[in-house]
Structure formats: structure tokens, C-alpha cells
Amino acid sequence: MATSAQAYEFMSEQLNKVGDITTRKMMGEYLVYFRQKLIGNICDGQLYLKPTDSALRLLPDADRDYPYEGSKTKMIIMDDPENTELLTTVLHAMYEELPEPKTKKAKSKK
């Protein structure tokens, strides 16, 4: 089930309190980037975060599930995105663990 416009707006509003968040729509759901690093998804109206060591440590009791059918990664469900302090702490800690974004190579003209 695709994320509703209202759920997306709510999640975006909460994430934007952290700062430097961008999203990209993908098949009715959204990829979420923090400082240009992919940190998770908004799927079915919920915020799913990559299961980094710091996210698992900071959210030890959070549920884990696949964000969409066919996903290979069980992700952490952030059940309280309104907790700006916790969300900020988690995203900053995750940022340090995630790989740098890949740079796109310029297409060469033939």
C-alpha cells in the first residue's frame, strides 16, 4: 500500500526538524536521505531506518520489519517520529556509519 499524502507530509514535517533531509519518490513510497546519505524509507506511512549499529543501539526495543514486499533488508521502524531529540540523535549517529554517496560519473560524448 502506498504512503498517503497526509502520512508523507507528517513524516516530512518531523524529519525536516532534524535538518538537511531530502526525499525521493519511488513507486508510491519514499527514499529518505540525511545529508545526501540514504538513511531509510517512508513506506506504508511509517519511517523505516537502516539497521546500523548505532540505530540498533539507540532504538533497542523498536520493531523490525521489511519495508516493502521483496525487500532484502529488515529495517527498524521508528515508532515515535515526533520525538525530535531522539530522531536527531539517531540520524546523526547513523550518518557517521553510512557510506559516502556514490558520485555520478559524467557521460562521455562520442
Backbone as JSON, one array per atom type, in Angstrom:
{
  "sequence": "MATSAQAYEFMSEQLNKVGDITTRKMMGEYLVYFRQKLIGNICDGQLYLKPTDSALRLLPDADRDYPYEGSKTKMIIMDDPENTELLTTVLHAMYEELPEPKTKKAKSKK",
  "N": [[0.84, -1.18, 0.0], [0.6, 2.16, -0.85], [2.13, 5.09, 0.57], [0.14, 7.55, 2.03], [-0.66, 10.95, 1.06], [-1.04, 12.6, 3.26], [0.26, 11.17, 5.33], [2.86, 11.19, 4.35], [3.38, 13.96, 4.36], [3.26, 14.47, 7.13], [5.42, 12.86, 8.08], [7.54, 14.05, 6.68], [7.48, 16.61, 7.76], [8.27, 16.06, 10.41], [10.83, 14.94, 10.0], [12.14, 17.08, 8.78], [12.61, 18.75, 10.88], [14.96, 17.89, 11.91], [16.75, 18.63, 9.98], [18.43, 19.22, 6.82], [17.3, 17.16, 5.21], [16.22, 15.15, 2.55], [13.89, 13.78, 0.21], [12.93, 11.15, -2.01], [10.66, 10.13, -4.35], [9.58, 6.86, -4.88], [7.95, 4.47, -6.55], [5.42, 4.96, -5.25], [6.22, 5.13, -2.65], [8.8, 6.45, -0.47], [12.23, 7.32, -0.57], [14.55, 8.21, 1.93], [16.86, 10.68, 2.66], [19.62, 11.81, 4.54], [21.67, 14.46, 4.8], [22.52, 13.82, 2.24], [22.99, 11.1, 2.36], [21.59, 7.88, 2.15], [19.22, 6.99, 4.45], [16.96, 5.61, 5.04], [13.47, 4.68, 4.53], [10.17, 5.88, 3.74], [7.45, 4.08, 4.1], [4.27, 2.68, 3.63], [3.24, 4.62, 5.33], [4.97, 4.71, 7.47], [8.12, 5.3, 9.14], [11.03, 3.86, 8.19], [14.2, 2.83, 9.19], [17.63, 2.31, 8.3], [19.31, -0.57, 9.54], [21.68, 0.19, 11.24], [24.57, -0.12, 13.42], [24.5, 1.88, 15.41], [21.83, 2.79, 15.27], [20.46, 0.48, 16.02], [21.42, 0.26, 18.6], [20.52, 2.65, 19.79], [17.79, 2.44, 19.49], [16.71, 0.08, 20.86], [14.38, -1.38, 21.45], [12.74, -1.14, 19.3], [10.48, -2.15, 16.74], [11.17, -4.41, 14.05], [11.02, -4.81, 10.56], [10.27, -5.75, 7.15], [10.33, -3.18, 4.77], [8.9, -3.2, 2.38], [7.35, -5.47, 0.07], [9.49, -7.95, -1.12], [11.78, -6.75, -0.27], [15.12, -7.03, 0.88], [16.23, -6.4, 3.23], [15.68, -6.25, 6.63], [14.3, -3.68, 8.38], [14.5, -0.99, 10.82], [11.7, 0.18, 12.54], [10.74, 3.37, 13.13], [8.93, 4.31, 15.63], [8.13, 6.6, 16.92], [8.25, 9.26, 15.5], [7.83, 11.87, 16.21], [9.39, 12.48, 18.32], [11.67, 14.52, 18.36], [14.21, 15.01, 19.46], [15.28, 12.41, 19.93], [15.12, 11.38, 17.32], [16.89, 13.11, 15.98], [19.31, 12.5, 17.31], [19.6, 9.78, 16.59], [19.75, 9.91, 13.74], [22.06, 11.49, 13.34], [24.01, 9.83, 14.5], [23.77, 7.57, 12.86], [24.57, 8.65, 10.43], [27.35, 8.85, 10.58], [28.11, 6.2, 10.3], [27.27, 5.33, 7.83], [27.98, 4.73, 4.33], [29.72, 7.0, 2.14], [27.92, 8.94, -0.29], [27.66, 7.7, -3.61], [29.44, 9.09, -6.28], [28.21, 10.42, -9.28], [29.24, 9.55, -12.46], [30.23, 11.59, -15.15], [28.64, 11.5, -18.26], [30.27, 10.47, -21.14], [30.72, 12.05, -24.26], [30.34, 10.79, -27.47]],
  "CA": [[0.0, 0.0, 0.0], [1.4, 3.39, -0.96], [2.01, 6.08, 1.64], [-0.8, 8.62, 1.7], [-0.08, 12.29, 1.03], [-1.05, 13.11, 4.63], [1.31, 10.49, 6.09], [4.13, 11.7, 3.85], [3.55, 15.33, 4.87], [3.56, 14.37, 8.55], [6.79, 12.36, 8.24], [8.45, 15.09, 6.17], [7.5, 17.68, 8.75], [9.08, 15.6, 11.55], [12.21, 14.79, 9.54], [12.71, 18.4, 8.48], [13.03, 19.37, 12.14], [16.36, 17.48, 12.08], [17.5, 19.44, 9.03], [19.16, 18.62, 5.7], [16.61, 15.94, 4.78], [15.58, 15.15, 1.24], [13.2, 12.54, -0.09], [12.77, 10.85, -3.43], [9.53, 9.23, -4.53], [9.87, 5.61, -5.6], [6.83, 3.52, -6.61], [4.41, 5.26, -4.25], [6.86, 5.27, -1.36], [9.83, 7.5, -0.5], [13.56, 7.13, -0.01], [14.86, 9.33, 2.81], [18.29, 10.97, 2.71], [20.09, 12.79, 5.51], [22.95, 14.98, 4.29], [22.76, 13.11, 0.98], [23.18, 9.66, 2.56], [20.32, 7.17, 2.3], [19.08, 6.51, 5.82], [15.78, 4.76, 5.18], [12.32, 4.84, 3.65], [8.83, 6.06, 4.27], [6.63, 3.07, 3.43], [3.01, 2.42, 4.34], [3.02, 5.65, 6.35], [5.89, 4.55, 8.59], [9.51, 5.61, 8.88], [11.93, 2.72, 8.34], [15.6, 3.25, 9.19], [18.61, 1.25, 8.08], [19.71, -1.15, 10.83], [23.1, 0.41, 11.57], [24.88, -0.44, 14.81], [24.03, 2.95, 16.31], [20.37, 2.8, 15.29], [20.05, -0.67, 16.84], [21.77, 0.57, 20.0], [19.68, 3.75, 20.29], [16.38, 2.04, 19.41], [16.79, -1.36, 21.12], [13.06, -2.02, 21.55], [11.96, -0.83, 18.1], [10.12, -3.26, 15.87], [11.89, -4.52, 12.79], [10.2, -5.44, 9.53], [10.63, -5.4, 5.78], [9.53, -2.0, 4.41], [8.05, -3.49, 1.22], [7.47, -6.84, -0.41], [10.68, -8.14, -1.93], [12.94, -6.13, 0.37], [16.07, -8.0, 1.41], [16.73, -5.88, 4.5], [14.73, -5.97, 7.7], [14.68, -2.35, 8.85], [13.97, -0.54, 12.11], [10.55, 1.07, 12.42], [10.78, 4.48, 14.09], [7.52, 4.43, 16.01], [7.84, 7.91, 17.5], [8.98, 10.29, 14.75], [7.62, 13.19, 16.81], [10.44, 12.67, 19.32], [12.7, 15.19, 17.57], [15.52, 14.83, 20.09], [15.73, 11.05, 19.65], [15.3, 11.27, 15.87], [18.12, 13.83, 15.66], [20.42, 11.7, 17.83], [19.73, 8.57, 15.78], [20.2, 10.24, 12.38], [23.46, 11.93, 13.39], [24.83, 8.65, 14.76], [23.73, 6.74, 11.65], [25.31, 9.34, 9.38], [28.77, 8.52, 10.71], [28.32, 4.8, 9.93], [26.85, 5.04, 6.45], [28.99, 5.06, 3.31], [29.56, 8.25, 1.39], [27.15, 8.73, -1.52], [28.46, 7.48, -4.81], [29.4, 10.22, -7.22], [27.82, 10.02, -10.62], [30.23, 9.87, -13.49], [29.68, 12.34, -16.28], [28.57, 10.7, -19.5], [31.18, 10.96, -22.17], [30.1, 12.2, -25.57], [31.09, 10.07, -28.51]],
  "C": [[0.89, 1.25, 0.0], [1.13, 4.31, 0.24], [1.08, 7.2, 1.19], [-0.08, 9.97, 1.73], [-0.01, 12.86, 2.45], [0.06, 12.49, 5.47], [2.68, 11.0, 5.65], [4.4, 13.1, 4.39], [3.92, 15.32, 6.35], [5.01, 13.93, 8.77], [7.81, 13.4, 7.78], [8.6, 16.22, 7.17], [8.39, 17.3, 9.94], [10.55, 15.52, 11.16], [12.88, 16.14, 9.29], [13.12, 19.16, 9.73], [14.49, 19.03, 12.44], [17.25, 18.32, 11.18], [18.22, 18.61, 7.99], [18.62, 17.26, 5.28], [16.06, 16.15, 3.38], [14.9, 13.8, 1.05], [13.09, 12.39, -1.6], [11.67, 9.82, -3.57], [9.95, 8.04, -5.38], [8.66, 4.68, -5.47], [5.81, 3.74, -5.49], [4.94, 5.4, -2.83], [8.0, 6.28, -1.5], [11.14, 7.0, 0.09], [13.88, 8.37, 0.8], [16.38, 9.47, 2.91], [18.55, 12.03, 3.79], [21.49, 13.2, 5.08], [23.44, 14.15, 3.1], [23.1, 11.63, 1.14], [21.82, 9.02, 2.8], [20.24, 6.58, 3.7], [17.88, 5.59, 5.99], [14.7, 5.08, 4.17], [11.11, 5.29, 4.45], [7.98, 5.11, 3.44], [5.4, 2.8, 4.28], [2.79, 3.38, 5.5], [3.92, 5.54, 7.56], [7.3, 4.89, 8.16], [10.35, 4.38, 9.21], [13.36, 3.24, 8.24], [16.5, 2.05, 8.95], [19.09, 0.73, 9.44], [21.21, -1.03, 11.09], [23.32, 0.06, 13.04], [24.32, 0.61, 15.76], [22.52, 3.0, 16.38], [19.84, 1.65, 16.14], [20.32, -0.41, 18.31], [20.83, 1.63, 20.59], [18.19, 3.42, 20.29], [16.27, 0.53, 19.68], [15.44, -2.08, 21.12], [12.19, -1.8, 20.31], [11.67, -2.11, 17.32], [10.97, -3.24, 14.63], [11.01, -5.27, 11.8], [10.75, -5.05, 8.16], [9.75, -4.23, 5.34], [8.58, -2.24, 3.22], [8.3, -4.93, 0.79], [8.67, -6.96, -1.35], [11.93, -7.51, -1.35], [13.82, -7.23, 0.96], [16.56, -7.6, 2.79], [15.6, -5.62, 5.47], [15.18, -4.67, 8.34], [14.0, -2.03, 10.18], [12.8, 0.41, 11.85], [10.64, 2.11, 13.53], [9.35, 4.78, 14.47], [7.14, 5.77, 16.62], [8.6, 9.02, 16.77], [8.79, 11.7, 15.3], [8.65, 13.49, 17.9], [11.67, 13.23, 18.58], [14.09, 14.98, 18.15], [16.1, 13.44, 19.78], [16.01, 10.88, 18.15], [16.61, 11.94, 15.44], [19.35, 13.03, 16.1], [20.67, 10.48, 16.94], [20.29, 8.9, 14.4], [21.66, 10.7, 12.36], [24.4, 10.75, 13.64], [24.89, 7.75, 13.52], [24.6, 7.33, 10.56], [26.79, 8.94, 9.4], [29.08, 7.1, 10.23], [28.03, 4.5, 8.46], [27.91, 5.45, 5.44], [28.69, 6.39, 2.65], [28.72, 7.97, 0.14], [28.07, 8.56, -2.71], [28.33, 8.69, -5.72], [29.05, 9.68, -8.6], [28.88, 10.46, -11.61], [29.55, 10.59, -14.64], [29.7, 11.43, -17.51], [29.5, 11.32, -20.54], [30.46, 11.01, -23.5], [30.97, 11.52, -26.6], [30.95, 10.75, -29.83]]
}
